[in-house]
Amino acid sequence: MGVKIGLEAKLYYCAAGIGGTPTWTEITSVKDVTLNQSKGEADVSTRGGGGWKATIGTLKEAAIEFELVADEDNAAYTALQDAYINNTSVGLAVMNGPIATAGSKGLWADCAILKFDRKEPLEQAITISVTAKPTWSTNPPQRKVIAGS
């Protein structure tokens, strides 16, 4: 796929979650998106390690952070706000291209909406700063690569 710019990437939601065959809806009112991914660490240092500390990765974690234009008539805004208010999960797909295009890659996860901060800059549209993280689900997070047809 080569080099991509952020404008080509897509963020999608599915109120029903990622199980089965999700019906994805693009969140077109989103601005900047950041997918943070990291692992926990376990110390596996031994006396035979030549005096070097040794570490292995353990559990993976992710956080999806994005800015959303506060449009209360927008279905994505409503779905995310409802998930936040009602402590329910929502499926999110953070993709480097359109979700139906072969070769697009990203993370799919059922997420809890943990932050829904409203920003009211004087000369800009009101925006919502959202943080979502994978939550308990019968469908664990997945790295997806869209296959060709």
C-alpha positions as CSV (number, residue, x, y, z in Angstrom):
1,M,0.0,0.0,0.0
2,G,2.9,2.4,0.4
3,V,2.8,5.6,2.3
4,K,-0.6,6.9,3.4
5,I,-1.7,10.2,4.9
6,G,-4.2,10.5,7.8
7,L,-6.9,11.7,5.5
8,E,-7.0,8.3,3.8
9,A,-7.5,6.5,7.1
10,K,-11.0,5.7,8.4
11,L,-12.7,5.2,11.7
12,Y,-15.9,3.1,11.9
13,Y,-18.4,2.0,14.5
14,C,-20.8,-0.8,14.9
15,A,-23.3,-0.4,17.8
16,A,-23.8,-4.2,17.8
17,G,-20.1,-4.9,18.3
18,I,-17.5,-6.8,16.2
19,G,-19.0,-10.3,16.5
20,G,-20.6,-12.2,13.6
21,T,-20.7,-10.0,10.5
22,P,-20.6,-6.4,11.8
23,T,-22.3,-3.6,9.8
24,W,-19.8,-0.8,9.9
25,T,-20.6,2.9,9.6
26,E,-17.9,5.4,8.9
27,I,-17.5,8.2,11.5
28,T,-17.1,11.0,9.0
29,S,-17.3,13.8,11.6
30,V,-14.0,12.6,13.2
31,K,-10.9,14.8,13.1
32,D,-7.5,13.6,14.4
33,V,-7.4,9.9,15.4
34,T,-4.6,8.2,17.4
35,L,-4.3,4.4,17.9
36,N,-2.0,3.8,20.9
37,Q,-0.8,0.3,21.2
38,S,1.6,-1.1,23.8
39,K,2.5,-4.3,25.8
40,G,3.0,-4.9,29.5
41,E,6.4,-6.2,30.4
42,A,7.7,-9.2,32.4
43,D,11.3,-9.3,33.8
44,V,12.9,-12.6,32.7
45,S,16.4,-11.7,33.8
46,T,18.7,-14.5,35.0
47,R,22.1,-14.9,36.4
48,G,23.2,-16.4,33.1
49,G,22.2,-13.3,31.2
50,G,25.7,-11.7,31.2
51,G,24.7,-8.9,33.5
52,W,21.9,-7.7,31.2
53,K,18.3,-7.3,32.2
54,A,15.9,-9.3,30.0
55,T,12.3,-8.4,29.3
56,I,9.5,-10.1,27.4
57,G,6.2,-8.5,26.3
58,T,3.0,-9.7,28.0
59,L,-0.6,-8.4,27.5
60,K,-1.2,-6.0,24.6
61,E,-3.3,-2.9,25.3
62,A,-4.8,-0.3,23.0
63,A,-6.4,3.1,23.4
64,I,-8.2,4.9,20.6
65,E,-8.3,8.7,21.0
66,F,-10.0,11.0,18.6
67,E,-11.8,14.4,18.2
68,L,-15.4,14.4,17.0
69,V,-17.4,17.4,15.9
70,A,-20.3,17.7,18.4
71,D,-23.3,17.2,16.0
72,E,-26.2,15.9,18.1
73,D,-28.0,15.0,14.9
74,N,-25.2,12.6,13.8
75,A,-25.8,8.9,14.4
76,A,-22.2,8.2,15.3
77,Y,-22.1,11.0,17.9
78,T,-25.3,9.6,19.4
79,A,-24.0,6.0,19.5
80,L,-20.7,7.0,21.1
81,Q,-22.4,9.3,23.6
82,D,-25.0,6.6,24.5
83,A,-22.2,4.0,25.0
84,Y,-20.5,6.5,27.4
85,I,-23.6,7.4,29.3
86,N,-25.0,3.9,29.6
87,N,-21.7,2.1,30.2
88,T,-22.2,-0.1,27.2
89,S,-19.7,-1.2,24.5
90,V,-19.5,-0.2,20.9
91,G,-17.5,-1.9,18.1
92,L,-14.7,0.3,16.7
93,A,-12.6,-0.3,13.6
94,V,-9.5,1.9,13.2
95,M,-8.4,1.3,9.6
96,N,-5.7,2.7,7.3
97,G,-8.1,2.8,4.4
98,P,-11.7,2.0,3.5
99,I,-13.0,-1.1,5.4
100,A,-14.2,-2.7,2.1
101,T,-11.0,-2.2,0.2
102,A,-8.6,-5.2,-0.1
103,G,-5.4,-4.6,1.8
104,S,-6.8,-2.1,4.3
105,K,-5.5,-2.9,7.8
106,G,-6.5,-2.0,11.3
107,L,-7.7,-2.9,14.7
108,W,-11.3,-4.1,15.4
109,A,-12.4,-4.1,19.0
110,D,-15.5,-3.9,21.2
111,C,-14.7,-0.8,23.3
112,A,-15.8,1.1,26.4
113,I,-16.0,4.8,25.9
114,L,-14.0,6.1,28.8
115,K,-13.7,9.8,28.0
116,F,-16.2,12.1,26.3
117,D,-14.9,15.6,27.0
118,R,-16.5,18.6,25.3
119,K,-14.3,21.4,24.1
120,E,-15.8,24.8,23.3
121,P,-13.1,27.0,21.6
122,L,-14.2,30.6,20.9
123,E,-13.8,30.5,17.1
124,Q,-14.2,26.8,16.3
125,A,-16.9,24.2,16.3
126,I,-17.6,22.4,19.6
127,T,-15.8,19.1,19.6
128,I,-15.7,16.0,21.7
129,S,-12.5,14.4,22.8
130,V,-13.1,10.7,23.0
131,T,-11.0,7.9,24.5
132,A,-12.0,4.3,23.9
133,K,-10.4,1.1,25.1
134,P,-11.1,-2.6,24.4
135,T,-13.5,-3.9,27.0
136,W,-14.7,-7.3,28.1
137,S,-16.3,-9.1,25.2
138,T,-16.8,-12.6,23.9
139,N,-15.0,-11.3,20.8
140,P,-11.4,-10.3,21.6
141,P,-9.7,-7.4,19.7
142,Q,-8.4,-8.4,16.3
143,R,-5.9,-7.1,13.8
144,K,-7.7,-7.2,10.5
145,V,-6.4,-7.2,7.0
146,I,-9.1,-7.0,4.4
147,A,-8.8,-9.8,1.9
148,G,-9.1,-9.4,-1.9
149,S,-12.0,-10.8,-3.8
